[in-house]
Amino acid sequence: MSAWPQYTFVMVAVTAGLSFIAVMTWISARRRERDAYYRTETIKKIAESGTPAAALEYVRETERIEVNRIRAGLTLGSVVLVSVGVGLGIFLWAIDPEERVYAVGGIPLLMGVALFIYSQFMARPD
């Protein structure tokens, strides 16, 4: 029996995966370019129709919204990590409570706590 069909499947899967990554990267770059263009046009229109201070306020407000979005993402990630740590500890304890393997759940738990502390207290303030 030849191994050719197995290698063919691997080659097709790798080609499809790399093609997917290339297309997604291209789409993402186009979206970022379009967002930057629209943001620049909006700032120009605000500056032309009103005062330059209004355009500056718009830029500050969009930066504040972006910082809050990033902080919310970090907080969500920390909650997920804490949940994974607790769940992993419980499941490993249920398998064998005598071996103390459940302490492995402390790794993602402590990572989640550190991420939460960073997102709430050390990240760039509003």
BABA-76103 format. One record per atom (N, C-alpha, C): y, x, z; residue number from 1; atom name. Coordinates in nm, 2 decimals. Example, Ala and Ser with C-alpha at 12.3 -4.5 7.8 and 13.67 -1.06 7.14 Angstrom:
% residues 2
REC | py | px | pz | resi | name
REC | -0.57 | 1.32 | 0.78 | 1 | N .
REC | -0.45 | 1.23 | 0.78 | 1 | CA .
REC | -0.33 | 1.32 | 0.78 | 1 | C .
REC | -0.22 | 1.28 | 0.71 | 2 | N .
REC | -0.11 | 1.37 | 0.71 | 2 | CA .
REC | 0.00 | 1.29 | 0.79 | 2 | C .
***
This chain:
% residues 126
REC | py | px | pz | resi | name
REC | -0.12 | 0.08 | 0.00 | 1 | N .
REC | 0.00 | 0.00 | 0.00 | 1 | CA .
REC | 0.12 | 0.09 | 0.00 | 1 | C .
REC | 0.21 | 0.05 | -0.08 | 2 | N .
REC | 0.34 | 0.13 | -0.10 | 2 | CA .
REC | 0.44 | 0.09 | 0.00 | 2 | C .
REC | 0.52 | 0.19 | 0.04 | 3 | N .
REC | 0.63 | 0.16 | 0.14 | 3 | CA .
REC | 0.76 | 0.12 | 0.06 | 3 | C .
REC | 0.75 | 0.11 | -0.07 | 4 | N .
REC | 0.87 | 0.09 | -0.15 | 4 | CA .
REC | 0.94 | -0.05 | -0.11 | 4 | C .
REC | 0.87 | -0.16 | -0.09 | 5 | N .
REC | 0.94 | -0.28 | -0.06 | 5 | CA .
REC | 1.01 | -0.27 | 0.07 | 5 | C .
REC | 0.96 | -0.20 | 0.17 | 6 | N .
REC | 1.03 | -0.18 | 0.30 | 6 | CA .
REC | 1.16 | -0.10 | 0.28 | 6 | C .
REC | 1.15 | 0.00 | 0.20 | 7 | N .
REC | 1.27 | 0.08 | 0.18 | 7 | CA .
REC | 1.37 | 0.00 | 0.10 | 7 | C .
REC | 1.33 | -0.08 | 0.01 | 8 | N .
REC | 1.42 | -0.16 | -0.07 | 8 | CA .
REC | 1.49 | -0.26 | 0.02 | 8 | C .
REC | 1.42 | -0.32 | 0.11 | 9 | N .
REC | 1.49 | -0.41 | 0.21 | 9 | CA .
REC | 1.59 | -0.34 | 0.29 | 9 | C .
REC | 1.56 | -0.22 | 0.34 | 10 | N .
REC | 1.66 | -0.14 | 0.42 | 10 | CA .
REC | 1.78 | -0.10 | 0.33 | 10 | C .
REC | 1.76 | -0.06 | 0.21 | 11 | N .
REC | 1.87 | -0.03 | 0.12 | 11 | CA .
REC | 1.96 | -0.15 | 0.09 | 11 | C .
REC | 1.90 | -0.26 | 0.07 | 12 | N .
REC | 1.98 | -0.38 | 0.04 | 12 | CA .
REC | 2.05 | -0.42 | 0.17 | 12 | C .
REC | 1.99 | -0.41 | 0.28 | 13 | N .
REC | 2.05 | -0.45 | 0.41 | 13 | CA .
REC | 2.17 | -0.36 | 0.44 | 13 | C .
REC | 2.15 | -0.23 | 0.42 | 14 | N .
REC | 2.26 | -0.13 | 0.45 | 14 | CA .
REC | 2.38 | -0.16 | 0.35 | 14 | C .
REC | 2.34 | -0.18 | 0.22 | 15 | N .
REC | 2.45 | -0.20 | 0.12 | 15 | CA .
REC | 2.53 | -0.33 | 0.15 | 15 | C .
REC | 2.45 | -0.43 | 0.19 | 16 | N .
REC | 2.52 | -0.56 | 0.22 | 16 | CA .
REC | 2.61 | -0.54 | 0.35 | 16 | C .
REC | 2.56 | -0.47 | 0.44 | 17 | N .
REC | 2.64 | -0.45 | 0.57 | 17 | CA .
REC | 2.76 | -0.37 | 0.54 | 17 | C .
REC | 2.75 | -0.26 | 0.47 | 18 | N .
REC | 2.87 | -0.18 | 0.44 | 18 | CA .
REC | 2.97 | -0.26 | 0.35 | 18 | C .
REC | 2.92 | -0.34 | 0.25 | 19 | N .
REC | 3.01 | -0.42 | 0.17 | 19 | CA .
REC | 3.08 | -0.52 | 0.25 | 19 | C .
REC | 3.01 | -0.58 | 0.35 | 20 | N .
REC | 3.08 | -0.68 | 0.44 | 20 | CA .
REC | 3.19 | -0.61 | 0.52 | 20 | C .
REC | 3.16 | -0.49 | 0.57 | 21 | N .
REC | 3.26 | -0.42 | 0.65 | 21 | CA .
REC | 3.38 | -0.38 | 0.56 | 21 | C .
REC | 3.36 | -0.34 | 0.44 | 22 | N .
REC | 3.47 | -0.31 | 0.34 | 22 | CA .
REC | 3.55 | -0.43 | 0.31 | 22 | C .
REC | 3.49 | -0.54 | 0.29 | 23 | N .
REC | 3.57 | -0.66 | 0.26 | 23 | CA .
REC | 3.65 | -0.71 | 0.38 | 23 | C .
REC | 3.59 | -0.71 | 0.50 | 24 | N .
REC | 3.66 | -0.75 | 0.62 | 24 | CA .
REC | 3.77 | -0.66 | 0.65 | 24 | C .
REC | 3.76 | -0.53 | 0.62 | 25 | N .
REC | 3.87 | -0.43 | 0.65 | 25 | CA .
REC | 3.98 | -0.46 | 0.55 | 25 | C .
REC | 3.95 | -0.49 | 0.42 | 26 | N .
REC | 4.05 | -0.52 | 0.32 | 26 | CA .
REC | 4.12 | -0.65 | 0.36 | 26 | C .
REC | 4.05 | -0.75 | 0.40 | 27 | N .
REC | 4.11 | -0.88 | 0.44 | 27 | CA .
REC | 4.20 | -0.86 | 0.56 | 27 | C .
REC | 4.16 | -0.78 | 0.65 | 28 | N .
REC | 4.24 | -0.76 | 0.77 | 28 | CA .
REC | 4.37 | -0.69 | 0.74 | 28 | C .
REC | 4.36 | -0.59 | 0.65 | 29 | N .
REC | 4.48 | -0.51 | 0.61 | 29 | CA .
REC | 4.58 | -0.60 | 0.54 | 29 | C .
REC | 4.53 | -0.69 | 0.45 | 30 | N .
REC | 4.62 | -0.78 | 0.38 | 30 | CA .
REC | 4.68 | -0.88 | 0.48 | 30 | C .
REC | 4.61 | -0.93 | 0.58 | 31 | N .
REC | 4.67 | -1.02 | 0.67 | 31 | CA .
REC | 4.78 | -0.95 | 0.75 | 31 | C .
REC | 4.75 | -0.83 | 0.80 | 32 | N .
REC | 4.85 | -0.76 | 0.88 | 32 | CA .
REC | 4.98 | -0.73 | 0.79 | 32 | C .
REC | 4.96 | -0.70 | 0.66 | 33 | N .
REC | 5.07 | -0.67 | 0.57 | 33 | CA .
REC | 5.15 | -0.80 | 0.56 | 33 | C .
REC | 5.08 | -0.91 | 0.54 | 34 | N .
REC | 5.15 | -1.04 | 0.52 | 34 | CA .
REC | 5.22 | -1.08 | 0.65 | 34 | C .
REC | 5.16 | -1.06 | 0.76 | 35 | N .
REC | 5.23 | -1.09 | 0.89 | 35 | CA .
REC | 5.36 | -1.01 | 0.91 | 35 | C .
REC | 5.35 | -0.88 | 0.88 | 36 | N .
REC | 5.47 | -0.80 | 0.89 | 36 | CA .
REC | 5.58 | -0.84 | 0.79 | 36 | C .
REC | 5.54 | -0.88 | 0.67 | 37 | N .
REC | 5.64 | -0.93 | 0.57 | 37 | CA .
REC | 5.71 | -1.05 | 0.63 | 37 | C .
REC | 5.63 | -1.15 | 0.67 | 38 | N .
REC | 5.69 | -1.27 | 0.72 | 38 | CA .
REC | 5.77 | -1.25 | 0.85 | 38 | C .
REC | 5.73 | -1.16 | 0.93 | 39 | N .
REC | 5.81 | -1.13 | 1.05 | 39 | CA .
REC | 5.94 | -1.07 | 1.01 | 39 | C .
REC | 5.94 | -0.98 | 0.92 | 40 | N .
REC | 6.06 | -0.91 | 0.87 | 40 | CA .
REC | 6.16 | -1.02 | 0.81 | 40 | C .
REC | 6.10 | -1.10 | 0.73 | 41 | N .
REC | 6.19 | -1.21 | 0.66 | 41 | CA .
REC | 6.25 | -1.30 | 0.76 | 41 | C .
REC | 6.17 | -1.34 | 0.87 | 42 | N .
REC | 6.22 | -1.42 | 0.97 | 42 | CA .
REC | 6.34 | -1.36 | 1.05 | 42 | C .
REC | 6.32 | -1.23 | 1.08 | 43 | N .
REC | 6.43 | -1.16 | 1.15 | 43 | CA .
REC | 6.55 | -1.15 | 1.06 | 43 | C .
REC | 6.53 | -1.12 | 0.93 | 44 | N .
REC | 6.65 | -1.12 | 0.84 | 44 | CA .
REC | 6.72 | -1.25 | 0.84 | 44 | C .
REC | 6.65 | -1.36 | 0.83 | 45 | N .
REC | 6.71 | -1.49 | 0.82 | 45 | CA .
REC | 6.78 | -1.53 | 0.95 | 45 | C .
REC | 6.73 | -1.49 | 1.06 | 46 | N .
REC | 6.79 | -1.52 | 1.19 | 46 | CA .
REC | 6.92 | -1.43 | 1.20 | 46 | C .
REC | 6.91 | -1.31 | 1.16 | 47 | N .
REC | 7.03 | -1.22 | 1.17 | 47 | CA .
REC | 7.14 | -1.27 | 1.07 | 47 | C .
REC | 7.10 | -1.32 | 0.95 | 48 | N .
REC | 7.20 | -1.37 | 0.86 | 48 | CA .
REC | 7.27 | -1.50 | 0.90 | 48 | C .
REC | 7.19 | -1.59 | 0.96 | 49 | N .
REC | 7.24 | -1.72 | 0.99 | 49 | CA .
REC | 7.31 | -1.72 | 1.13 | 49 | C .
REC | 7.27 | -1.64 | 1.22 | 50 | N .
REC | 7.33 | -1.64 | 1.35 | 50 | CA .
REC | 7.38 | -1.50 | 1.38 | 50 | C .
REC | 7.37 | -1.47 | 1.51 | 51 | N .
REC | 7.42 | -1.34 | 1.55 | 51 | CA .
REC | 7.31 | -1.24 | 1.55 | 51 | C .
REC | 7.34 | -1.11 | 1.54 | 52 | N .
REC | 7.23 | -1.01 | 1.56 | 52 | CA .
REC | 7.16 | -1.01 | 1.69 | 52 | C .
REC | 7.23 | -1.07 | 1.80 | 53 | N .
REC | 7.17 | -1.08 | 1.93 | 53 | CA .
REC | 7.06 | -1.18 | 1.92 | 53 | C .
REC | 7.07 | -1.28 | 1.84 | 54 | N .
REC | 6.96 | -1.38 | 1.83 | 54 | CA .
REC | 6.84 | -1.32 | 1.77 | 54 | C .
REC | 6.86 | -1.23 | 1.67 | 55 | N .
REC | 6.74 | -1.16 | 1.61 | 55 | CA .
REC | 6.68 | -1.07 | 1.71 | 55 | C .
REC | 6.76 | -1.00 | 1.79 | 56 | N .
REC | 6.71 | -0.91 | 1.89 | 56 | CA .
REC | 6.63 | -0.99 | 2.00 | 56 | C .
REC | 6.68 | -1.11 | 2.03 | 57 | N .
REC | 6.61 | -1.19 | 2.13 | 57 | CA .
REC | 6.48 | -1.24 | 2.07 | 57 | C .
REC | 6.48 | -1.27 | 1.94 | 58 | N .
REC | 6.35 | -1.31 | 1.88 | 58 | CA .
REC | 6.25 | -1.20 | 1.88 | 58 | C .
REC | 6.29 | -1.08 | 1.86 | 59 | N .
REC | 6.20 | -0.96 | 1.86 | 59 | CA .
REC | 6.14 | -0.94 | 2.00 | 59 | C .
REC | 6.23 | -0.95 | 2.10 | 60 | N .
REC | 6.19 | -0.94 | 2.24 | 60 | CA .
REC | 6.09 | -1.04 | 2.28 | 60 | C .
REC | 6.12 | -1.17 | 2.24 | 61 | N .
REC | 6.03 | -1.28 | 2.27 | 61 | CA .
REC | 5.89 | -1.26 | 2.21 | 61 | C .
REC | 5.89 | -1.22 | 2.08 | 62 | N .
REC | 5.76 | -1.20 | 2.02 | 62 | CA .
REC | 5.68 | -1.08 | 2.08 | 62 | C .
REC | 5.75 | -0.98 | 2.13 | 63 | N .
REC | 5.68 | -0.87 | 2.20 | 63 | CA .
REC | 5.63 | -0.92 | 2.33 | 63 | C .
REC | 5.71 | -1.00 | 2.40 | 64 | N .
REC | 5.66 | -1.06 | 2.53 | 64 | CA .
REC | 5.54 | -1.14 | 2.51 | 64 | C .
REC | 5.54 | -1.22 | 2.40 | 65 | N .
REC | 5.42 | -1.31 | 2.38 | 65 | CA .
REC | 5.30 | -1.22 | 2.35 | 65 | C .
REC | 5.32 | -1.11 | 2.27 | 66 | N .
REC | 5.21 | -1.02 | 2.24 | 66 | CA .
REC | 5.15 | -0.96 | 2.36 | 66 | C .
REC | 5.24 | -0.91 | 2.45 | 67 | N .
REC | 5.19 | -0.85 | 2.58 | 67 | CA .
REC | 5.11 | -0.95 | 2.66 | 67 | C .
REC | 5.16 | -1.07 | 2.67 | 68 | N .
REC | 5.09 | -1.18 | 2.74 | 68 | CA .
REC | 4.95 | -1.21 | 2.68 | 68 | C .
REC | 4.95 | -1.20 | 2.55 | 69 | N .
REC | 4.82 | -1.23 | 2.48 | 69 | CA .
REC | 4.72 | -1.12 | 2.51 | 69 | C .
REC | 4.77 | -0.99 | 2.51 | 70 | N .
REC | 4.68 | -0.88 | 2.54 | 70 | CA .
REC | 4.63 | -0.89 | 2.68 | 70 | C .
REC | 4.73 | -0.92 | 2.78 | 71 | N .
REC | 4.69 | -0.93 | 2.92 | 71 | CA .
REC | 4.59 | -1.04 | 2.94 | 71 | C .
REC | 4.60 | -1.15 | 2.87 | 72 | N .
REC | 4.50 | -1.26 | 2.88 | 72 | CA .
REC | 4.37 | -1.21 | 2.83 | 72 | C .
REC | 4.36 | -1.14 | 2.72 | 73 | N .
REC | 4.24 | -1.09 | 2.67 | 73 | CA .
REC | 4.17 | -0.99 | 2.77 | 73 | C .
REC | 4.25 | -0.90 | 2.83 | 74 | N .
REC | 4.19 | -0.81 | 2.93 | 74 | CA .
REC | 4.14 | -0.89 | 3.05 | 74 | C .
REC | 4.21 | -0.99 | 3.09 | 75 | N .
REC | 4.16 | -1.07 | 3.21 | 75 | CA .
REC | 4.03 | -1.14 | 3.17 | 75 | C .
REC | 4.03 | -1.20 | 3.05 | 76 | N .
REC | 3.90 | -1.26 | 3.01 | 76 | CA .
REC | 3.79 | -1.16 | 3.00 | 76 | C .
REC | 3.81 | -1.05 | 2.95 | 77 | N .
REC | 3.71 | -0.94 | 2.94 | 77 | CA .
REC | 3.66 | -0.90 | 3.08 | 77 | C .
REC | 3.75 | -0.90 | 3.18 | 78 | N .
REC | 3.71 | -0.86 | 3.31 | 78 | CA .
REC | 3.63 | -0.97 | 3.38 | 78 | C .
REC | 3.66 | -1.09 | 3.35 | 79 | N .
REC | 3.58 | -1.20 | 3.41 | 79 | CA .
REC | 3.44 | -1.20 | 3.35 | 79 | C .
REC | 3.43 | -1.17 | 3.22 | 80 | N .
REC | 3.30 | -1.17 | 3.15 | 80 | CA .
REC | 3.22 | -1.05 | 3.21 | 80 | C .
REC | 3.28 | -0.93 | 3.23 | 81 | N .
REC | 3.21 | -0.82 | 3.29 | 81 | CA .
REC | 3.16 | -0.85 | 3.43 | 81 | C .
REC | 3.25 | -0.91 | 3.51 | 82 | N .
REC | 3.21 | -0.94 | 3.65 | 82 | CA .
REC | 3.09 | -1.04 | 3.65 | 82 | C .
REC | 3.10 | -1.14 | 3.56 | 83 | N .
REC | 2.99 | -1.24 | 3.55 | 83 | CA .
REC | 2.86 | -1.17 | 3.50 | 83 | C .
REC | 2.87 | -1.08 | 3.41 | 84 | N .
REC | 2.75 | -1.01 | 3.36 | 84 | CA .
REC | 2.69 | -0.92 | 3.47 | 84 | C .
REC | 2.77 | -0.86 | 3.55 | 85 | N .
REC | 2.73 | -0.78 | 3.66 | 85 | CA .
REC | 2.66 | -0.86 | 3.77 | 85 | C .
REC | 2.72 | -0.97 | 3.80 | 86 | N .
REC | 2.65 | -1.06 | 3.90 | 86 | CA .
REC | 2.52 | -1.12 | 3.85 | 86 | C .
REC | 2.52 | -1.16 | 3.73 | 87 | N .
REC | 2.40 | -1.22 | 3.67 | 87 | CA .
REC | 2.29 | -1.12 | 3.66 | 87 | C .
REC | 2.33 | -1.00 | 3.61 | 88 | N .
REC | 2.23 | -0.89 | 3.60 | 88 | CA .
REC | 2.17 | -0.86 | 3.74 | 88 | C .
REC | 2.25 | -0.85 | 3.84 | 89 | N .
REC | 2.20 | -0.82 | 3.97 | 89 | CA .
REC | 2.11 | -0.93 | 4.02 | 89 | C .
REC | 2.14 | -1.05 | 4.00 | 90 | N .
REC | 2.06 | -1.16 | 4.05 | 90 | CA .
REC | 1.92 | -1.16 | 3.97 | 90 | C .
REC | 1.93 | -1.14 | 3.84 | 91 | N .
REC | 1.80 | -1.14 | 3.77 | 91 | CA .
REC | 1.71 | -1.02 | 3.80 | 91 | C .
REC | 1.77 | -0.91 | 3.82 | 92 | N .
REC | 1.69 | -0.79 | 3.86 | 92 | CA .
REC | 1.64 | -0.81 | 4.00 | 92 | C .
REC | 1.71 | -0.87 | 4.09 | 93 | N .
REC | 1.67 | -0.89 | 4.22 | 93 | CA .
REC | 1.55 | -0.99 | 4.22 | 93 | C .
REC | 1.56 | -1.09 | 4.13 | 94 | N .
REC | 1.45 | -1.19 | 4.12 | 94 | CA .
REC | 1.32 | -1.12 | 4.07 | 94 | C .
REC | 1.33 | -1.02 | 3.99 | 95 | N .
REC | 1.21 | -0.95 | 3.94 | 95 | CA .
REC | 1.14 | -0.88 | 4.05 | 95 | C .
REC | 1.22 | -0.80 | 4.12 | 96 | N .
REC | 1.16 | -0.72 | 4.23 | 96 | CA .
REC | 1.26 | -0.68 | 4.33 | 96 | C .
REC | 1.27 | -0.76 | 4.44 | 97 | N .
REC | 1.37 | -0.74 | 4.54 | 97 | CA .
REC | 1.35 | -0.62 | 4.63 | 97 | C .
REC | 1.23 | -0.56 | 4.63 | 98 | N .
REC | 1.20 | -0.45 | 4.71 | 98 | CA .
REC | 1.25 | -0.31 | 4.65 | 98 | C .
REC | 1.26 | -0.31 | 4.52 | 99 | N .
REC | 1.29 | -0.18 | 4.45 | 99 | CA .
REC | 1.44 | -0.15 | 4.44 | 99 | C .
REC | 1.53 | -0.24 | 4.48 | 100 | N .
REC | 1.67 | -0.22 | 4.47 | 100 | CA .
REC | 1.72 | -0.19 | 4.33 | 100 | C .
REC | 1.65 | -0.24 | 4.23 | 101 | N .
REC | 1.70 | -0.22 | 4.09 | 101 | CA .
REC | 1.82 | -0.31 | 4.07 | 101 | C .
REC | 1.84 | -0.41 | 4.15 | 102 | N .
REC | 1.95 | -0.50 | 4.13 | 102 | CA .
REC | 2.09 | -0.43 | 4.14 | 102 | C .
REC | 2.09 | -0.31 | 4.20 | 103 | N .
REC | 2.21 | -0.24 | 4.21 | 103 | CA .
REC | 2.27 | -0.20 | 4.08 | 103 | C .
REC | 2.19 | -0.20 | 3.97 | 104 | N .
REC | 2.24 | -0.17 | 3.84 | 104 | CA .
REC | 2.34 | -0.27 | 3.80 | 104 | C .
REC | 2.33 | -0.39 | 3.85 | 105 | N .
REC | 2.43 | -0.50 | 3.82 | 105 | CA .
REC | 2.57 | -0.46 | 3.87 | 105 | C .
REC | 2.58 | -0.36 | 3.96 | 106 | N .
REC | 2.71 | -0.32 | 4.01 | 106 | CA .
REC | 2.79 | -0.24 | 3.91 | 106 | C .
REC | 2.73 | -0.19 | 3.81 | 107 | N .
REC | 2.80 | -0.11 | 3.71 | 107 | CA .
REC | 2.89 | -0.20 | 3.63 | 107 | C .
REC | 2.85 | -0.30 | 3.56 | 108 | N .
REC | 2.94 | -0.39 | 3.49 | 108 | CA .
REC | 3.03 | -0.47 | 3.59 | 108 | C .
REC | 2.98 | -0.50 | 3.71 | 109 | N .
REC | 3.07 | -0.56 | 3.81 | 109 | CA .
REC | 3.19 | -0.48 | 3.85 | 109 | C .
REC | 3.17 | -0.35 | 3.88 | 110 | N .
REC | 3.28 | -0.27 | 3.91 | 110 | CA .
REC | 3.37 | -0.24 | 3.79 | 110 | C .
REC | 3.31 | -0.23 | 3.67 | 111 | N .
REC | 3.40 | -0.22 | 3.55 | 111 | CA .
REC | 3.49 | -0.34 | 3.54 | 111 | C .
REC | 3.43 | -0.46 | 3.56 | 112 | N .
REC | 3.51 | -0.58 | 3.55 | 112 | CA .
REC | 3.62 | -0.58 | 3.65 | 112 | C .
REC | 3.59 | -0.54 | 3.77 | 113 | N .
REC | 3.69 | -0.54 | 3.88 | 113 | CA .
REC | 3.80 | -0.44 | 3.84 | 113 | C .
REC | 3.77 | -0.32 | 3.79 | 114 | N .
REC | 3.87 | -0.22 | 3.75 | 114 | CA .
REC | 3.95 | -0.28 | 3.64 | 114 | C .
REC | 3.89 | -0.34 | 3.54 | 115 | N .
REC | 3.97 | -0.40 | 3.43 | 115 | CA .
REC | 4.06 | -0.51 | 3.47 | 115 | C .
REC | 4.01 | -0.59 | 3.57 | 116 | N .
REC | 4.10 | -0.70 | 3.62 | 116 | CA .
REC | 4.22 | -0.64 | 3.69 | 116 | C .
REC | 4.20 | -0.54 | 3.78 | 117 | N .
REC | 4.31 | -0.47 | 3.85 | 117 | CA .
REC | 4.41 | -0.41 | 3.75 | 117 | C .
REC | 4.36 | -0.35 | 3.65 | 118 | N .
REC | 4.45 | -0.29 | 3.55 | 118 | CA .
REC | 4.53 | -0.40 | 3.48 | 118 | C .
REC | 4.46 | -0.51 | 3.44 | 119 | N .
REC | 4.53 | -0.61 | 3.36 | 119 | CA .
REC | 4.63 | -0.68 | 3.44 | 119 | C .
REC | 4.61 | -0.69 | 3.57 | 120 | N .
REC | 4.71 | -0.77 | 3.66 | 120 | CA .
REC | 4.82 | -0.68 | 3.72 | 120 | C .
REC | 4.79 | -0.56 | 3.75 | 121 | N .
REC | 4.88 | -0.48 | 3.83 | 121 | CA .
REC | 4.94 | -0.35 | 3.75 | 121 | C .
REC | 4.86 | -0.30 | 3.66 | 122 | N .
REC | 4.90 | -0.17 | 3.60 | 122 | CA .
REC | 4.95 | -0.18 | 3.46 | 122 | C .
REC | 4.91 | -0.29 | 3.39 | 123 | N .
REC | 4.95 | -0.31 | 3.25 | 123 | CA .
REC | 5.10 | -0.33 | 3.24 | 123 | C .
REC | 5.16 | -0.30 | 3.12 | 124 | N .
REC | 5.30 | -0.31 | 3.10 | 124 | CA .
REC | 5.35 | -0.45 | 3.14 | 124 | C .
REC | 5.45 | -0.45 | 3.23 | 125 | N .
REC | 5.50 | -0.58 | 3.28 | 125 | CA .
REC | 5.58 | -0.66 | 3.17 | 125 | C .
REC | 5.60 | -0.78 | 3.19 | 126 | N .
REC | 5.67 | -0.87 | 3.09 | 126 | CA .
REC | 5.81 | -0.82 | 3.07 | 126 | C .
***
